[in-house]
Amino acid sequence: MNLISTRQFVALTGLSRATIWRYRKKFPNFPQPIVLSPSSIRWVEQDVDRWIDALRKVA
């Protein structure tokens, strides 16, 4: 399991940080972060990749 930062998530998707947090609450299939500490949040890279692939299949 490879964990990525929010900054890396932004780079992979082109979404802003605000949009990522909005999508987290709005879309149930959106990848959820892993909270390591109050100031450290990571995302499972494979979950992000699967989400991107699912979007490509729909588009």
C-alpha positions as CSV (number, residue, x, y, z in Angstrom):
1,M,0.0,0.0,0.0
2,N,1.5,3.3,-1.2
3,L,0.4,6.4,0.6
4,I,0.4,9.8,-1.1
5,S,0.0,13.3,0.3
6,T,-2.7,15.7,-0.6
7,R,-0.2,17.7,-2.6
8,Q,0.5,14.5,-4.7
9,F,-3.3,13.9,-5.0
10,V,-3.7,17.4,-6.4
11,A,-0.9,16.7,-8.9
12,L,-2.4,13.4,-10.0
13,T,-5.9,14.7,-10.5
14,G,-5.6,18.4,-11.2
15,L,-8.2,19.1,-8.5
16,S,-7.8,21.8,-6.0
17,R,-7.5,21.0,-2.3
18,A,-10.9,22.6,-1.7
19,T,-12.5,20.5,-4.4
20,I,-11.0,17.3,-3.0
21,W,-12.5,18.0,0.4
22,R,-15.9,18.9,-1.1
23,Y,-15.9,15.7,-3.3
24,R,-15.0,13.6,-0.2
25,K,-18.3,14.6,1.4
26,K,-20.4,14.7,-1.8
27,F,-19.5,11.5,-3.6
28,P,-19.5,8.1,-1.8
29,N,-17.1,6.5,-4.2
30,F,-14.5,9.2,-3.8
31,P,-11.3,7.9,-2.1
32,Q,-11.2,8.6,1.6
33,P,-8.0,9.7,3.4
34,I,-6.1,8.0,6.1
35,V,-5.6,10.3,9.1
36,L,-2.2,9.6,10.5
37,S,-2.3,12.5,13.0
38,P,-4.2,15.8,13.2
39,S,-1.7,17.4,10.8
40,S,-0.9,14.4,8.6
41,I,-3.3,13.0,6.1
42,R,-2.5,10.5,3.4
43,W,-4.4,8.8,0.6
44,V,-4.0,5.3,-0.7
45,E,-2.6,5.7,-4.2
46,Q,-4.3,2.6,-5.5
47,D,-7.7,4.0,-4.4
48,V,-7.0,7.3,-6.2
49,D,-5.9,5.4,-9.3
50,R,-9.1,3.3,-9.2
51,W,-11.2,6.4,-8.9
52,I,-9.4,8.0,-11.9
53,D,-9.9,4.8,-13.9
54,A,-13.6,4.7,-13.1
55,L,-14.0,8.3,-14.3
56,R,-12.3,7.5,-17.5
57,K,-14.7,4.6,-18.1
58,V,-17.7,6.8,-17.6
59,A,-16.5,9.7,-19.8
